[in-house]
């Protein structure tokens, strides 16, 4: 037989594109269109509908960047269309290749009730099926002129990312606004041919199935009269019946499709626009659920449901009904799809607390899966938190983006820091925006790493990032792929159904231990440092506000601010979304974040002050009390308590150094700063040991060129290290306050920027503190601070939530080499047996660690570098320009426990309040400093119970005692949501004994006994 395959395939492509798809709407009439351009920010629906309209024609420009225009379309269904299906085709000027990244609309009826959203892949609104001829049509469209930020040539700097700089040039031209007849038979034929053509392309040329499909397609194309497509479509479909009804092989891969619209809570649009994206998408999905009985849709992020409830209650009512029907499925159990590298311990826990509680209170649903398809790497603390929140499954997609190493599993057990395991799935379709195309479905089956042991994978299906969701076209493909020879079986079902079946068939899945490190987007640990500092500061202020409010409530009857703390936590959690905290959103988002963090800080400072004043007593008649919120005692002040201010210690020495510079000495450490302002020695007088690598200078600022191959705010590529400028020239090196305060100030200028640093040896403290202020005006540069240490170590410990993890300093394997930039919270610790060094920070997250051979050839040294600043130009062309302040400390002779203590101390400075109280005793205290208390608060249910969360922090087993400074009636171990997970613990009136495994998290609910 002659081979006409390529001719038939080309014929199919052309007939589909040029004849069949256009024939879906064989007749149309134009609608009349009027418009009102809202000034400023979006207006309420009633106002938008009532505003006067000006006539506008297709082709007319509309929409300044971030503007809102209200269109009204009206017309009459022709009488001759009676009994047929009619739809309105409403094209705002879409580019069909950019759903979610350009203009969008929400359609309303004249009474203000929402109909559905409009986007490039969803431009239709059903008028009737069938219609009555002669009926009038009137619809309103709230259209958002969101500018295209990520264009065909991506990552070009643009001022469109903030309304303050975007200008007012119209972004779009109005396109088709018609009433049209919808030919369902032609639509079905087009999908028949599209699905078969896509499947055919994925089958081997030597397979009989491919040729069977090819011949059937030939017959169908021959049966279509291209001048009478509507009249011959049914005949053409008959030619495809046999090949479409052939069942899939018994061994075919099974794909659980889940309707989905990944909606970034902010990214290339501001938070206020996400509120409308959620409303548009939810309107579309609830409408689709009504039309498609087999469809299931899942939406994560409790915050987005809360936005609907507050801003679009009519849409929320439809969502609640669909949830009750089991078709609209809340998933994820987190407040937002947050970053998981940088949020602190309590913040990551509260993501689950607030997310799961919302779903329980609003819908009575206990979400069991954690849904984070797009987050930039996953903390090793997550498995324990997942289980501690009452969930048991985890889903991600982003690891498929890793650039160096291909992740070895798609279904596996993920083991966290403490040994907790969760059943985890990583969809082999390699997208969280699946369209169920033949190429995607075939890729999922071929790519699936668990072949022979498991048979199932999940496919989040729908347009995402900017929302949009699943379309009727995707459902048409799914119906054909449900049981089709040559394809995987595709079925829409709930995520929980997938996980239940997948876990049952593969209980002995392989185990992955430790973090899920994304080998990409490493610069998200540094970009937009103001946002990161706002987050870090807010987390610690919230910790203090809860601690002192709870203490004051128990000790002095202070009214505990339940609602205020709940609101503030949710605001901080929102800004931990995986495109806000990582610094990858437009300028508008980060400008607003800075403003919100400032308001949060002011509110929390006021709350902390009020609680401490209630504890301290009359400020006019007392002495000064020192409040220590840290989980460890310091300078005679107990952890989470207060004592009278101790006598001021003697000052430390600061003397000139031979050859230039100064020497600082506080009896514990001796630091030498040379004439260049560089730290050239830090001698541990207790251990008689030098801290710094021989011949190397520390606190060395290094400047790198930083222009990644793509993803500017997200990525730093390994080649950045090929060029470096050491900032060794100093404009000034002086002793502070005439040399009596134990501090040295260093000033430098470089490029268009300047930096001032103050190095201090505090009295009685074995640490060198470094305060850095940078006036930053560089472009596409990366600023690091290097600390070469005379420590032979093949790994460093980096703090993460509720513990620390080890990362290599060597590059033995490609997996090791790929971790050239990683995350640490408050410390990085480097150690030889018996002696180590901690580098603690107050606001940075990114670091790198490497090793070098000593010049003698004996042993190695370890260099840790903190990442301070970057200057990418996309999506914010002025990222981090301006003044920034950082604090860090180098702690010689530190063990891991010392690193934990010093990290907390740096981030929680003491507070001084005048009052008559002799002291403020802690509500709780722990005998062993290896156990860290991360939260002391009153129970969220308003019962007055005290809730304490703590964890083992050094990585070993510990037995200790939790002492309580108030009469205890009951002690119950709880989950994160403060629900009991066991019986009452044995205790006495003043506390209880505890035994913890390495890095184990424990939440205790302490009932208070009267009297």
TAZI-V17540 format. One record per helix or strand. SS is the DSSP state (alpha for helix, beta for strand). FROM is the first residue (numbers start at 0). LEN is the number of residues. If there is no record, write none. Layout:
# TAZI-V17540
ss->[SS/SS]
from->[FROM/FROM]
len->[LEN/LEN]
This chain:
# TAZI-V17540
ss->[alpha/beta/beta/alpha/beta/beta/beta/alpha/beta/beta/beta/beta/beta/beta/alpha/beta/beta/alpha/alpha/alpha/alpha/beta/beta/alpha/beta/alpha/alpha/beta/beta/alpha/beta/beta/alpha/beta/alpha/beta/beta/beta/alpha/beta/beta/beta/beta/alpha/beta/alpha/beta/beta/alpha/alpha/alpha/beta/alpha/beta/beta/beta/beta/beta/beta/beta/beta/beta/beta/beta/beta/alpha/beta/beta/alpha/beta/beta/beta/beta/beta/beta/alpha/beta/beta/beta/beta/beta/beta/alpha/beta/beta/beta/beta/beta/beta/beta/beta/beta/beta/beta]
from->[4/27/31/44/53/60/67/78/84/103/113/121/123/135/158/171/176/183/207/228/240/253/262/270/296/301/312/327/337/344/368/377/381/392/397/410/420/433/437/455/462/464/468/471/488/494/510/515/521/528/561/576/586/622/633/636/640/652/661/668/678/688/691/697/699/717/724/731/735/742/752/767/780/794/802/813/821/826/834/845/859/881/895/910/918/923/930/945/957/967/979/987/990/1000]
len->[19/3/7/6/2/2/9/3/6/5/6/1/6/9/3/2/5/19/16/10/5/6/1/21/3/10/12/3/1/19/3/1/7/4/4/5/6/1/10/6/1/2/1/10/4/11/3/1/4/28/13/1/30/6/1/1/4/4/4/5/6/2/1/1/6/5/2/4/4/8/9/9/9/6/6/4/2/6/7/8/11/11/12/5/2/3/8/7/7/7/5/1/6/8]
